[in-house]
Amino acid sequence: MRSSVLPLAVTMGDPGGIGPDVVLKAYFERVERDLPPFYVIADPALLAARAERIGLKVKLREAGPDAALEVFPNALPVVSLPATVTDRPGIADSTNADAVLASIRIAVADAMAGRAGAVVTNPINKKALYDAGFTHPGHTEFLGSLAREAGHENVRPVMLLAGPDLLVVPVTIHIPLSAVPGALTSDLIIETARIVHRDLVSRFRIKAPRIAIAGLNPHAGENGSIGHEDADIVAPAVETLRAQGIDARGPLPADTMFHKEARASYDCALAMYHDQALIPAKTLAFHDAVNATLGLPFVRTSPDHGTALEIAGSGKARADSFAAAIRLAAVLADPGLVE
């Protein structure tokens, strides 16, 4: 992969999880993984201790985005955090909340100021953040809030799971399954699909995206015999999208949308709820899927796994998804890049 003009900003994630592990592993394997330059916003002492713990000889150097391209071939560039970090692998410690959030804020500020090409976030532990007073539902919502604080008032982040064989978006995300029918509206589907269409064109360089929209109920409601939401909510949204010139079709039975022949007929799928999207995404590419956030004024990707506290510091964490997130971020930030 050719190097982007700007380095990528990588966040620390929860220090008790595998974020530090996968950053170090990916950097150690940067040549064979063909990774573009990046820098990590973290506690250098944490990274040094974790590298020793998992047996990796990684040279670290404190360097900001202006020096990262020069430093990257010989050392992992690190921007030191203004907050202290407690290093306890396997434990999500709420005292680290300020450092975790500071890492995200710095990365976003760098991207929005043109110092970084994109933001790649490592997993956070929401419970530890909630215990420290964090009020956002999750990572994605916090990023949207930061964009709005910077003056982008109409930002509406959309989660996209990207794997080698599937792009899929959940219309509703982190809410109970019982709350999905009440939260799902035609307007929400239309708004989500419009954001997806726009970013597929502008970021993924798909000239005329084909969007397949899943039904909510089994068999997409089976003409009203298994619920009325598909006829009353999903179908009108699809009709509106088509009238607006977007190549959308549905509601489609979700159980027949994700096999190989079906996937060849569309560029991105819209699912109605979290697991309807993430089960096929993770089944097809458990180690290689990437979480990309659409609808932001900057590129953001993330490995599609959690903090994995149980293996943090053990050396068992795989860097595949993190490396894929780095590569995708570089491509989306500069679509002229060639993988």
C-alpha positions in Angstrom: 0.0 0.0 0.0 1.3 3.5 -0.8 1.7 5.8 2.1 -0.9 8.5 2.7 0.3 12.1 2.8 -0.9 12.2 6.4 -0.3 9.7 9.2 -3.3 8.0 10.9 -4.2 8.8 14.5 -4.7 5.7 16.7 -6.4 5.9 20.1 -5.2 3.9 23.1 -8.6 2.3 23.9 -9.0 0.8 27.4 -5.6 0.3 28.9 -6.8 -2.9 30.6 -7.8 -4.4 27.2 -6.0 -5.6 24.1 -5.8 -2.2 22.5 -2.1 -1.7 23.4 -1.4 -5.4 22.4 -2.8 -5.1 18.9 -1.2 -1.7 18.3 2.2 -3.1 19.2 1.7 -6.4 17.3 0.5 -4.5 14.2 3.5 -2.2 14.3 5.9 -5.1 14.8 4.4 -6.7 11.7 4.0 -3.5 9.8 6.1 -4.6 6.8 4.4 -8.0 6.2 1.0 -6.4 6.9 1.8 -3.6 4.5 0.6 -0.9 6.9 0.6 2.9 6.2 2.2 5.1 8.8 0.3 5.8 12.0 0.9 7.2 15.5 -0.8 6.2 18.8 -2.0 8.6 21.5 -1.2 6.7 24.7 0.9 6.5 27.7 4.5 5.5 26.5 5.1 3.7 29.8 2.0 1.6 29.3 3.1 0.6 25.8 6.7 -0.1 26.9 5.5 -2.3 29.8 3.0 -4.1 27.5 5.6 -4.8 24.8 7.9 -6.4 27.4 5.0 -8.4 28.9 4.0 -9.9 25.5 7.6 -10.3 24.3 7.8 -7.8 21.5 10.8 -5.7 20.9 9.2 -2.5 19.6 11.1 0.8 19.7 8.9 3.7 20.8 9.5 7.4 20.2 7.5 10.4 21.4 6.5 12.2 18.2 3.5 14.1 17.0 1.7 13.8 13.7 4.1 16.3 12.1 7.0 13.9 12.7 5.2 10.6 12.5 5.9 9.9 8.8 9.6 10.3 9.4 9.7 8.3 12.6 7.4 5.4 11.6 9.8 3.3 9.6 12.1 2.9 12.7 10.0 3.5 15.8 6.3 3.6 16.8 5.4 7.3 17.1 3.6 8.0 20.4 1.8 11.2 21.5 1.9 11.2 25.3 -1.4 11.7 27.1 -2.0 14.6 29.5 -3.8 12.2 31.9 -2.3 9.4 34.0 -2.9 5.7 33.2 -3.1 2.8 35.5 -1.6 -0.3 33.9 -3.5 -3.4 34.9 -4.0 -5.8 32.0 -7.4 -7.6 32.3 -9.0 -5.0 34.5 -11.2 -2.1 33.1 -10.4 0.6 35.6 -12.6 3.7 35.8 -9.7 5.8 36.9 -8.4 5.5 33.4 -11.5 7.2 31.9 -9.9 10.7 31.6 -7.0 9.2 29.7 -9.2 7.1 27.4 -11.4 10.0 26.5 -8.4 12.4 26.1 -6.9 10.0 23.6 -10.1 10.1 21.5 -10.4 13.9 21.7 -6.8 14.4 20.6 -7.2 12.0 17.7 -10.4 13.7 16.5 -8.9 17.1 16.9 -5.9 16.1 14.8 -8.1 14.6 12.1 -10.3 17.7 11.9 -7.4 20.1 11.9 -5.8 18.2 9.0 -2.9 16.9 11.0 -4.0 13.2 10.7 -5.6 11.5 7.7 -8.1 9.5 9.8 -8.9 8.2 13.2 -8.5 4.6 14.1 -10.0 3.8 17.5 -9.2 0.9 19.8 -12.0 -0.7 21.9 -13.2 1.0 25.1 -15.0 -0.4 28.1 -18.2 1.5 28.4 -18.9 0.2 32.0 -15.6 1.7 33.2 -16.5 5.0 31.5 -20.0 5.1 32.8 -18.7 4.5 36.3 -16.6 7.7 35.8 -19.6 9.7 34.6 -19.5 9.2 30.8 -22.9 10.0 29.5 -22.9 8.9 25.8 -24.4 5.6 24.8 -21.1 4.5 23.1 -18.0 5.3 21.2 -19.8 6.3 18.0 -22.2 8.7 19.7 -19.2 10.4 21.5 -17.5 10.9 18.1 -20.6 12.5 16.8 -20.7 14.8 19.9 -17.1 15.9 19.3 -17.9 16.7 15.7 -20.9 18.8 16.8 -18.7 20.6 19.3 -16.4 21.5 16.5 -19.3 23.2 14.6 -20.7 20.3 12.5 -24.3 20.6 13.7 -26.1 18.1 11.5 -23.8 15.2 12.1 -25.5 11.8 12.4 -23.0 8.9 12.8 -23.9 5.6 11.1 -22.2 2.3 12.0 -21.0 0.2 9.0 -19.4 -3.2 9.3 -16.9 -3.7 6.5 -15.4 -7.1 5.6 -13.9 -8.5 2.5 -17.2 -9.9 1.4 -19.9 -7.7 3.0 -20.7 -4.2 3.9 -23.7 -4.0 6.3 -25.3 -1.2 8.4 -27.6 -1.7 11.4 -30.3 1.0 11.3 -30.9 0.6 15.1 -27.9 -0.3 17.2 -27.4 -0.6 21.0 -31.0 -0.9 22.2 -32.9 -3.9 23.5 -34.5 -6.1 20.8 -37.9 -5.4 22.4 -37.4 -1.7 21.7 -36.5 -2.0 18.0 -40.1 -2.0 16.6 -40.9 1.2 18.5 -37.7 2.9 17.5 -37.8 1.9 13.8 -39.4 4.5 11.5 -39.5 5.1 7.8 -37.7 8.4 8.3 -34.9 6.7 10.3 -34.4 4.1 7.5 -34.4 6.9 4.8 -32.0 9.1 6.7 -29.6 6.1 7.4 -29.8 4.9 3.7 -29.1 8.5 2.4 -26.0 8.8 4.6 -24.8 5.3 3.5 -25.4 6.1 -0.1 -23.5 9.4 0.2 -20.5 7.9 1.9 -20.4 4.8 -0.4 -20.0 7.3 -3.3 -17.6 9.8 -1.6 -15.5 7.4 0.6 -15.8 4.0 -1.0 -15.9 5.4 -4.6 -18.9 3.3 -5.6 -20.5 5.3 -8.4 -24.0 3.9 -8.2 -24.4 2.0 -4.9 -27.0 -0.8 -4.7 -28.5 -1.0 -1.3 -30.4 -4.1 -0.1 -32.8 -3.4 2.8 -33.7 -6.2 5.2 -37.2 -6.7 6.6 -37.7 -6.6 10.4 -39.8 -9.7 10.8 -39.2 -13.3 9.6 -39.8 -13.6 5.8 -40.0 -9.7 5.7 -43.5 -10.0 7.4 -44.9 -12.5 4.8 -47.5 -10.1 3.5 -48.6 -9.0 7.0 -49.1 -12.5 8.5 -45.9 -12.1 10.6 -46.2 -8.5 11.7 -47.1 -5.2 9.9 -43.8 -3.3 10.3 -42.3 -4.3 7.0 -45.4 -3.2 5.0 -46.0 -0.1 7.1 -42.5 1.1 7.8 -39.8 -0.5 5.7 -41.6 -0.7 2.3 -42.6 3.0 2.3 -39.0 3.9 3.1 -37.7 1.9 0.2 -40.3 3.5 -2.1 -39.2 7.0 -1.0 -35.5 6.2 -1.5 -36.1 4.9 -5.0 -38.1 8.0 -5.8 -35.1 10.0 -4.7 -32.9 8.2 -7.2 -31.2 5.7 -4.8 -31.0 2.1 -5.9 -32.6 0.5 -2.9 -34.7 -2.6 -2.7 -36.6 -4.4 0.0 -37.9 -5.3 2.4 -36.0 -8.5 1.9 -36.1 -11.7 4.1 -33.0 -11.4 6.2 -32.4 -15.2 6.2 -31.7 -15.2 2.4 -29.8 -12.0 2.1 -26.3 -13.0 3.1 -25.3 -16.0 1.1 -22.7 -15.6 -1.7 -25.1 -15.3 -4.6 -27.3 -12.8 -2.8 -24.3 -10.6 -1.7 -23.3 -10.3 -5.3 -26.5 -8.4 -6.1 -25.8 -5.4 -3.8 -23.0 -3.2 -2.5 -24.3 -2.7 1.0 -27.0 -4.2 3.2 -29.2 -2.3 5.7 -30.3 -4.4 8.6 -33.0 -3.3 11.0 -31.2 -4.2 14.3 -27.8 -4.8 15.7 -27.5 -8.6 15.6 -29.2 -8.9 12.2 -26.2 -7.0 10.9 -23.4 -8.2 13.1 -24.1 -11.9 13.0 -23.4 -12.2 9.2 -20.6 -9.7 9.3 -18.7 -11.6 12.1 -19.6 -15.0 10.6 -18.1 -14.1 7.3 -15.0 -12.2 8.6 -14.6 -12.6 12.4 -10.9 -11.6 12.4 -11.0 -9.2 9.5 -14.2 -7.2 9.8 -13.8 -3.4 10.5 -16.2 -1.0 12.1 -16.3 2.2 10.0 -18.4 5.2 11.0 -20.2 7.0 8.2 -21.7 10.4 8.5 -18.8 12.1 10.2 -16.7 15.0 8.9 -13.6 12.8 9.3 -12.8 9.1 8.6 -13.1 6.8 11.5 -12.5 3.0 11.6 -12.1 0.6 14.4 -11.3 -3.1 14.9 -14.5 -5.1 15.1 -13.9 -6.6 18.5 -14.1 -5.6 22.1 -11.5 -5.1 24.8 -11.0 -8.8 25.4 -9.9 -8.3 28.9 -9.4 -12.0 29.5 -6.5 -12.2 27.1 -5.0 -8.7 27.6 -1.3 -8.9 28.2 -1.1 -12.6 27.3 0.2 -12.2 23.8 -2.8 -14.1 22.4 -4.6 -11.1 20.9 -4.6 -11.1 17.1 -3.9 -7.9 15.2 -5.8 -8.8 12.1 -8.9 -6.6 12.6 -6.8 -3.7 13.8 -4.5 -4.0 10.8 -7.6 -4.1 8.5 -8.9 -1.0 10.2 -5.6 0.8 9.6 -5.6 -0.2 5.9 -9.3 0.7 5.4 -8.8 4.1 7.1 -6.0 5.0 4.7 -8.1 4.0 1.7 -11.2 5.9 2.8 -9.1 9.0 3.8 -7.5 9.0 0.3 -9.4 6.9 -2.2 -6.5 7.3 -4.6 -4.6 4.8 -2.6 -4.1 1.4 -4.1 -4.2 -1.6 -1.8 
